[in-house]
Amino acid sequence: MIREGLTINISIIKAAPEHTEEISRICSIGWRQTVQGVYDEEYQAKNVEHWCKLAHYSRSSISN
């Protein structure tokens, strides 16, 4: 749905360590929505734990 006259301001910034919790949450939700009905809950949980956990993002290229 597009609403006329609606303005959204978006800023794109480099990810920083304080963003890891939200990045992890978004990763988890997005992946689960993508595979919903395709993979069982156990498989989803294992993959979320591996790919979307906080430690993954805090070790990756997110830095000051």
Backbone as JSON Lines, residues from 0, in Angstrom:
{"i":0,"aa":"M","n":[0.84,-1.17,0.0],"ca":[0.0,0.0,0.0],"c":[0.89,1.24,0.0]}
{"i":1,"aa":"I","n":[0.64,2.15,-0.89],"ca":[1.38,3.4,-0.96],"c":[0.45,4.52,-0.49]}
{"i":2,"aa":"R","n":[0.94,5.29,0.48],"ca":[0.14,6.41,0.97],"c":[0.75,7.7,0.45]}
{"i":3,"aa":"E","n":[-0.05,8.47,-0.23],"ca":[0.41,9.73,-0.77],"c":[0.72,10.7,0.35]}
{"i":4,"aa":"G","n":[1.78,11.45,0.19],"ca":[2.15,12.46,1.17],"c":[2.95,11.93,2.34]}
{"i":5,"aa":"L","n":[3.23,10.63,2.36],"ca":[4.01,10.04,3.43],"c":[5.49,10.21,3.11]}
{"i":6,"aa":"T","n":[6.24,10.73,4.06],"ca":[7.67,10.93,3.88],"c":[8.42,10.07,4.89]}
{"i":7,"aa":"I","n":[9.38,9.33,4.41],"ca":[10.21,8.5,5.28],"c":[11.66,8.95,5.1]}
{"i":8,"aa":"N","n":[12.29,9.28,6.2],"ca":[13.7,9.67,6.16],"c":[14.54,8.47,6.56]}
{"i":9,"aa":"I","n":[15.47,8.09,5.7],"ca":[16.33,6.94,5.95],"c":[17.78,7.4,5.91]}
{"i":10,"aa":"S","n":[18.54,6.96,6.88],"ca":[19.98,7.22,6.89],"c":[20.7,5.88,6.83]}
{"i":11,"aa":"I","n":[21.68,5.79,5.97],"ca":[22.48,4.58,5.87],"c":[23.83,4.89,6.5]}
{"i":12,"aa":"I","n":[24.18,4.1,7.51],"ca":[25.43,4.31,8.22],"c":[26.2,2.99,8.28]}
{"i":13,"aa":"K","n":[27.48,3.08,8.54],"ca":[28.31,1.88,8.7],"c":[27.91,1.19,10.01]}
{"i":14,"aa":"A","n":[27.78,-0.12,9.94],"ca":[27.43,-0.88,11.14],"c":[28.54,-0.76,12.17]}
{"i":15,"aa":"A","n":[28.13,-0.64,13.42],"ca":[29.06,-0.54,14.54],"c":[28.72,-1.63,15.56]}
{"i":16,"aa":"P","n":[29.62,-1.9,16.48],"ca":[29.37,-2.96,17.46],"c":[28.04,-2.83,18.2]}
{"i":17,"aa":"E","n":[27.6,-1.62,18.48],"ca":[26.33,-1.44,19.19],"c":[25.11,-1.82,18.34]}
{"i":18,"aa":"H","n":[25.31,-2.09,17.07],"ca":[24.22,-2.49,16.18],"c":[24.04,-4.0,16.08]}
{"i":19,"aa":"T","n":[24.95,-4.77,16.68],"ca":[24.94,-6.22,16.47],"c":[23.66,-6.9,16.94]}
{"i":20,"aa":"E","n":[23.09,-6.45,18.04],"ca":[21.87,-7.09,18.54],"c":[20.73,-6.95,17.53]}
{"i":21,"aa":"E","n":[20.55,-5.77,16.99],"ca":[19.47,-5.54,16.03],"c":[19.75,-6.24,14.7]}
{"i":22,"aa":"I","n":[20.99,-6.26,14.25],"ca":[21.34,-6.97,13.02],"c":[21.03,-8.45,13.18]}
{"i":23,"aa":"S","n":[21.38,-9.01,14.32],"ca":[21.1,-10.41,14.6],"c":[19.6,-10.69,14.58]}
{"i":24,"aa":"R","n":[18.82,-9.81,15.19],"ca":[17.36,-9.97,15.23],"c":[16.77,-9.92,13.82]}
{"i":25,"aa":"I","n":[17.2,-8.97,13.01],"ca":[16.69,-8.82,11.65],"c":[17.07,-10.03,10.8]}
{"i":26,"aa":"C","n":[18.31,-10.51,10.96],"ca":[18.76,-11.71,10.24],"c":[17.85,-12.88,10.56]}
{"i":27,"aa":"S","n":[17.6,-13.09,11.84],"ca":[16.79,-14.21,12.29],"c":[15.37,-14.14,11.74]}
{"i":28,"aa":"I","n":[14.74,-13.01,11.88],"ca":[13.36,-12.85,11.4],"c":[13.29,-13.03,9.89]}
{"i":29,"aa":"G","n":[14.19,-12.39,9.17],"ca":[14.18,-12.47,7.71],"c":[14.39,-13.88,7.2]}
{"i":30,"aa":"W","n":[15.34,-14.58,7.8],"ca":[15.62,-15.95,7.35],"c":[14.44,-16.86,7.65]}
{"i":31,"aa":"R","n":[13.88,-16.74,8.85],"ca":[12.73,-17.59,9.21],"c":[11.53,-17.32,8.29]}
{"i":32,"aa":"Q","n":[11.29,-16.07,7.96],"ca":[10.18,-15.75,7.06],"c":[10.43,-16.33,5.67]}
{"i":33,"aa":"T","n":[11.67,-16.31,5.23],"ca":[12.01,-16.82,3.9],"c":[11.78,-18.32,3.79]}
{"i":34,"aa":"V","n":[12.1,-19.06,4.84],"ca":[12.02,-20.52,4.77],"c":[10.8,-21.11,5.47]}
{"i":35,"aa":"Q","n":[9.91,-20.24,5.93],"ca":[8.7,-20.72,6.62],"c":[7.92,-21.67,5.72]}
{"i":36,"aa":"G","n":[7.59,-22.82,6.25],"ca":[6.86,-23.82,5.48],"c":[7.74,-24.71,4.61]}
{"i":37,"aa":"V","n":[9.02,-24.38,4.54],"ca":[9.95,-25.18,3.74],"c":[10.79,-26.07,4.65]}
{"i":38,"aa":"Y","n":[11.3,-25.51,5.73],"ca":[12.12,-26.26,6.68],"c":[11.41,-26.33,8.03]}
{"i":39,"aa":"D","n":[11.65,-27.43,8.74],"ca":[11.02,-27.58,10.05],"c":[11.68,-26.64,11.07]}
{"i":40,"aa":"E","n":[11.01,-26.48,12.21],"ca":[11.46,-25.55,13.25],"c":[12.86,-25.89,13.77]}
{"i":41,"aa":"E","n":[13.15,-27.17,13.93],"ca":[14.47,-27.57,14.44],"c":[15.58,-27.12,13.5]}
{"i":42,"aa":"Y","n":[15.38,-27.33,12.2],"ca":[16.39,-26.92,11.22],"c":[16.54,-25.4,11.21]}
{"i":43,"aa":"Q","n":[15.42,-24.69,11.28],"ca":[15.46,-23.23,11.31],"c":[16.25,-22.75,12.53]}
{"i":44,"aa":"A","n":[15.96,-23.33,13.68],"ca":[16.62,-22.91,14.92],"c":[18.14,-23.13,14.84]}
{"i":45,"aa":"K","n":[18.55,-24.27,14.29],"ca":[19.99,-24.56,14.16],"c":[20.66,-23.52,13.25]}
{"i":46,"aa":"N","n":[20.03,-23.18,12.15],"ca":[20.61,-22.23,11.23],"c":[20.62,-20.82,11.8]}
{"i":47,"aa":"V","n":[19.57,-20.44,12.49],"ca":[19.54,-19.13,13.14],"c":[20.66,-19.05,14.17]}
{"i":48,"aa":"E","n":[20.83,-20.1,14.94],"ca":[21.89,-20.13,15.96],"c":[23.26,-19.97,15.31]}
{"i":49,"aa":"H","n":[23.46,-20.62,14.18],"ca":[24.77,-20.55,13.52],"c":[25.0,-19.22,12.8]}
{"i":50,"aa":"W","n":[24.06,-18.78,12.0],"ca":[24.26,-17.63,11.12],"c":[23.83,-16.29,11.69]}
{"i":51,"aa":"C","n":[22.88,-16.29,12.6],"ca":[22.3,-15.02,13.05],"c":[22.61,-14.67,14.5]}
{"i":52,"aa":"K","n":[23.42,-15.47,15.17],"ca":[23.72,-15.18,16.57],"c":[24.61,-13.95,16.68]}
{"i":53,"aa":"L","n":[24.56,-13.32,17.84],"ca":[25.31,-12.09,18.07],"c":[26.81,-12.26,17.87]}
{"i":54,"aa":"A","n":[27.35,-13.37,18.32],"ca":[28.8,-13.58,18.21],"c":[29.27,-13.53,16.77]}
{"i":55,"aa":"H","n":[28.46,-14.03,15.86],"ca":[28.82,-14.01,14.43],"c":[29.04,-12.57,13.97]}
{"i":56,"aa":"Y","n":[28.14,-11.69,14.33],"ca":[28.26,-10.3,13.88],"c":[29.32,-9.53,14.63]}
{"i":57,"aa":"S","n":[29.53,-9.84,15.88],"ca":[30.56,-9.12,16.62],"c":[31.97,-9.53,16.16]}
{"i":58,"aa":"R","n":[32.09,-10.74,15.56],"ca":[33.38,-11.2,15.05],"c":[33.6,-10.78,13.6]}
{"i":59,"aa":"S","n":[32.55,-10.43,12.91],"ca":[32.67,-10.15,11.47],"c":[33.25,-8.77,11.21]}
{"i":60,"aa":"S","n":[32.93,-8.18,10.12],"ca":[33.52,-6.92,9.7],"c":[32.97,-5.71,10.43]}
{"i":61,"aa":"I","n":[32.09,-5.91,11.4],"ca":[31.57,-4.78,12.16],"c":[32.65,-4.31,13.12]}
{"i":62,"aa":"S","n":[33.1,-3.1,12.91],"ca":[34.12,-2.54,13.8],"c":[34.05,-1.03,13.76]}
{"i":63,"aa":"N","n":[34.69,-0.41,14.68],"ca":[34.71,1.07,14.73],"c":[35.67,1.61,13.7]}
